[in-house]
Amino acid sequence: MNDSSGTVPVELAERAYDITIGTDCLEKIGPIADRMGRLSTAIVITDENVRNPHAHRVAELLAKEDFARVDLMVVDPGEPSKSIEVAAGLWESLLEGEADRGTIVVAVGGGVVGDLAGFVAATYMRGVRFVQVPTSLLAQVDSSVGGKVGINLPGGKNMVGAFLQPAAVLIDTATLLTLPEREYWSGFGEVVKYGVILDGPFFAELESCCDALLERDPNCLERIVAQCCRLKAQVVCEDERETSGRRALLNYGHTIGHAIETLAGYGTLLHGEAVSIGMVAASRLAERLGRIPEEVTRRQRDLLVKLGLPVDLPDFDPDEMIEVMKRDKKAARGQVRFVLPSALGQAELVESIDLEDVRAVLEK
């Protein structure tokens, strides 16, 4: 694994941007905004859990720049805020605050805030510029990078959304020190995912540095976050809008995970927890289909458990789960498709899986 962090470029021609990574680096938000040219207003969107100290600090730093106005907008924490009702309230607030095409929306918070604020930025006045300042591990390694923004419908997660690449991403790993333990552990679901689907040596690195990660060692965190961002940036640059199937690999564990989140009720399980359960179930499906040996599933399960994540399926009706999966964005012509590993560090999108095999895995 490359030990350098600092800046990870996302090379998307005219939509290219940099991911800036460091410890205690929130003050870089001012120079980042300044490099974007003349801007009128800055709208900082956050939730009640992150308002103090991080979002308030970002708003203070932006107020020192050449903005006519800096507003701080706060939503309730948790997945239920990714709704059309909350988005509509933010649109109205932007309108009342006279936000225009010179406005920049700055998301300060976890994945929910980033997805919601990005969706608002993508749709207000047909799109305004957007900066991600992720403060959760899950958002830092996954949702803040790549330009997917959106909200939920009652029957499906992230079913309404857009592609809007941020103008910049600023990751301060020191913000992870304020995360509650469960929220912090949840992020490891997405971290482990990268090792399984793209980078076997990275997976082995995670196995060897569990203790440092659990202790939130700053040097270790910077390395891990930077490598996750590099891996995701590489995939996004190859398949920005998920047309070739390459980017779909990033949804490993998500087909079952999203079904679990939907049936449990948004917010009951954290996203990374649901993904953790979904990865182990998907790996067991790959094992059942003869694609991998049992050891691949065992190593995933052991690592996830060491990192504080759940791995066992909840007691849901398998047929009900399958019906939810048929509405998954990766489904095609009513057929459920799964990202399945073929080895640690390799995976592919698999079609035409017999639902009896899926049901057998879900019944265990």
N, C-alpha and C positions, 0 to 999 in steps of 0.2 A: 504494500500500500504506500502511495506517495505521502510523505509526511508534511509537505508544504501546504499551507492553506492560503490566507490572504485574499486572493481574488480568483473566482472561477468564472470564466467567460461563457456566455450562452450565445453561440454564433448563429444568428438567424437573420442575416443580411440586414435589412432596414429595421428589423425588430430586435436586433441584438442588444444585449444588456449584460451587466456584470453583477455577480453575486459577491458582495463584500463580506468576509467572515473574519471575526476576531473576538477578543474578550475585552469588555468595557470599551466598546467602540460606538455607542449610540451617537456621540458627538459628530460622527461623520455624516449624519443625515443632512446637516446644513450644506456642506460642500457638494453632496450628491444632488440636492435640490438646485443648488446654484448652477451646476453644470447643465441643467436642463433648459437654460435660457429664461426668458421673461415669463414669469408666472403671475397670475392675479391673486388667487386664494389657495390656501392649503386646508383640506378637510381631513382631520385625523379621526378615523373610526376605530373604536375599541370596545371592550366590554367592561363590566363593573369590576371584574377580577384583575384587570390589567391597567385600569385607569391610573392607579397609583402603584408604583412610581413610574412605570415605563412610558405609558401614553402621555401622561402629563409632561414628562421630561422631553419627549419628542416634540410635543406642541411648543414647549418653551424654546427649544433649539430652533425650530422653524420660525418662531416669532422674531428671531434675531436676523432673519434673512429679509429679502426685499419683497415681502408679501403685503398686499393691501389688507389682508385679513387671514387669520388662522382660527378655525373652529374645531372644537373637540366634540364628537358625537359618540354617545355611549349606548350600547345595547345590552340586553340581559345575556349572561354567559350561557353557553350550552347549545347543542344542536338544534333545539326548537327555534332559535333565532334565525336559522337559515330558511326563512319563509317569505312568501310573497308579501305578507302583511308588514313584516319588519323592513323589507326592502322598500315598500311603498312609503313607509314613514321616513326613511332616509332620503328618498327622492324628494319628498315634500320639504324636508329640512334643507337640502341643497338648493332647492328653488327659492325658499324663503331667505337663504343666506346669499342669494344672488350669485351662485356658482355659475361659471361660464366655461368656455372652451379653454381658457387659460388656467383652469382649476386643476389641482393635483390631489388625488385621493390617496391617503397614506393609511394603510392597514397596520395597526399595532396590536398583535395578539396571536392567538392560535389559529388552527385551521378553519374554524367556523368564521372568525372575524375576517380572515383573508379571503375565503370563498365568497362571503356575503359582500364585503366592501368591494371586491373585484367585480362582482356581478353588478353592483350599483354603478361602479365606474364605467363598465362596459356598455351600460344601457342609458345612463343619463346623458342627454344631448347626443345620443348615438356614439358615445365614447369619449371619456376624458382620460388623461394620463394617471398612472397608478403606480404606487411604490409599496412593496411588501417589507414590513419590519416584523418578522415572525418571532414570537417569544416562547413558543412551546417547542419541544424537541420534534414532535411530529410535523409541525409546520416548517421548521427549519430544514428538515431533510427531505420533505416531500411536497406538501401542498403549496408552499410559497414559490416553487420553481416550476415553470412549464406552461403557465398561462391558462390553466383550467380554472374557471370561476363558475359559481352557480349556487342554486338553492334547492331545497327538497320539496317534493310533493308528499302528501300523506301516504301514498302507495309506493314511493320509490325515492331513494337517495340520489341527490344531484341530477335529477331528471330535467331541470330547467337551468340552462346556463349558456356560457359563451367561451370562446377562446380570446383572451386578452393578455398578451405578454406584458409583464410589468416593465416600467421604465428602468427599474433597479430593484435589487433585493439587498437589504442590510441585515446581516445576522450577527447579533451580539450574544455569544454563548453564555455570558454572565447572567442574562435574563433567566436562564434555566435554574439558577440557584433559588429563585423565588417560587418555582413550580411545586405544588403539592406532590407527594411521592407517587400517587397513583397516576396523575397526569404525566409525570416525567417517565414513568415506566411504560406508559401507553405508547410513547414515541418509538420505543424499541421494536414494536411490531413492524413499522415501516423500515427501520434500519436493517433488521434481519432479512427482510424481503430482498434488499439489494444483493446481499451475499448469495442468497439462494438462486436468484434468477440471472445474475450478471457477473459475479466475482467470487469464485470459490476461495481464493486467498484472503479476501476481505472477511468472508464468513469465519475462516479459521482465526483471523485476527480478533474478531468479536469474541470467539470462544476463549481466547487467551487473556482478554482484557476486561472481563466481566466485572471484577472487583473495582477497577478504576472507574468504569462507567457508572456503577452503582454509587460510588463515592463522588460522582460529578467532578472528576479530575479535569481541570480546564484544558490542559494540553491534549489529553486523550479526546475530550469532546471536540476540540477544534479539528483534530485529525479525522475523527469519525464523521462529523458533519460535513467537512470539506469533501471527503471521498464520496459520500452519498450524493452531494450536489454535483460532483463531477460525473458520476454514473447517470444521474437523471438528466443532466444537461446533454450528455452524449446521445441518449435515447430521444430526447425531445428534438434535438437538431436533426436526427435521422427521420423522424416521423412526427412533425409538430401537431398535426391534426388527426392523428390516429387513422391514417388511410392505408398504410402498408401492413399493419398488424404488429409492427415492432413496438410501438408505444403501449400496445395492449398488454405487453409483458409486465408493465408496472402495476397491473391490476391483480397480480398473484395474491391469492387469498381473499380478494375482494368480492368475488361472485357469491361465495357462501357468507362472507363477512357482512356484506350489505344486506343480505336476506335476514341474517341474525339481528342486525340493527333495526331493520324495518319491523320485524315481528316482536322484538323486545320493546319497541317504542324508543324513538330517538332520545338519546341521553342516558338510557339505562346502562348500556355498555359504552365505554369510550371507543372511539374508532379504532385505535391501535389494538385494543383488546379483542374486538370483533375480527380484525384482520389476523391476529395471532391464531385465533381459533380456526378461521377460514384457511390459513396456510397449512396447518396440521391436517385438516380434513382434505384439502386438495392434494397434499402429499400422500395421504393414505389412498386417495383415489388413483393417483399415479402408480402407487405400489400395487394396487389391485389390478391395474391394467398391464402390469409387467414392465413399466417404464423405468422404475428405479428399485434398488434393493431397500430392504427395511431400514438399513443403517442411515439412509438419507433422511427418512422421517424421524428416526430416533434422535439424530443430532439436532434437527430443528426443534423438536419438542424439548429436549434437554436444555438447549440454549434459551429458549423462550421462557421456560420455567425459572431458570437462574436469573433472568432479567425481570422477574416478577409478573409475568403475563399469564392469563388463563389459556388453556389449550384444549379443554374438553367442550364438546358441543352441548348447548343447553337442551332441555327436554322439549323440543318443538316437534310438531308433526312433520315428518319428512315430505309428505305430499304438499303440505302448505308451503314449506320452504322452497320446493321445486317450482311451485306456481309463482312465487316472488322472483325466483331466479330467471324465469322466462321473460320477465320484464326488465332484466338487466340490460344495460346499454351495449354489452358485448354479445347479447343474444342475436341470432340471425334467423329470420323466417320461423320464429317460434322455437328454435333449437338453442339449448343452453350450451355455451362454449366456455371452456375452462383453460386458464393458464396453468400448465402442469410442468414440474421439473423433470428433466431427463438425467440430471446429475447436479451436484452442488455447484452452482455457478452457471447453469444452463437451464433454459425453460423455453416452452413454445405454446402458442395458442392452439388448442386441440378442439376439433369439431366432431360431430357425429358420435358422441359418447352415449352409450345405452343408458337410459334413465334408471334402469334396474341396478346398474353399477353405482350410480349416484345415490340412489335410495339405500342401497346396502351400506354405504359409507355413513350416511346420515342416521341410520338406525342404530349404529354401534354406540 
